[in-house]
Amino acid sequence: MKLRLDKNSARYTTVGLELVISILVGGWLGQQGDERFGTAPWLLLFGFVCGLYAGFRAVFRAGEHMRRGWKEGDDGRPR
């Protein structure tokens, strides 16, 4: 049995990775800022929240794209 991945399925499989990476990068940047400016833990928390927002925004955008695809058809054109 051959597994077929099209452009849409490849995009949706990366959503979870995008969420995790956004949170980690936001937290890491916040931690670096805390070490530099001595504001622990405030920039870490701010970076974490910003990363969380960016990650969930990507999830919701992918969900909206998926919903539009189901509404309009698989190829993106209206039926």
Secondary structure, 3 states (H helix, E strand, C coil): CCCCCCHHHHHHHCHHHHHHHHHHHHHHHHHHHHHHHCCCCHHHHHHHHHHHHHHHHHHHHHHHHHHHHHHHCCCCCCC
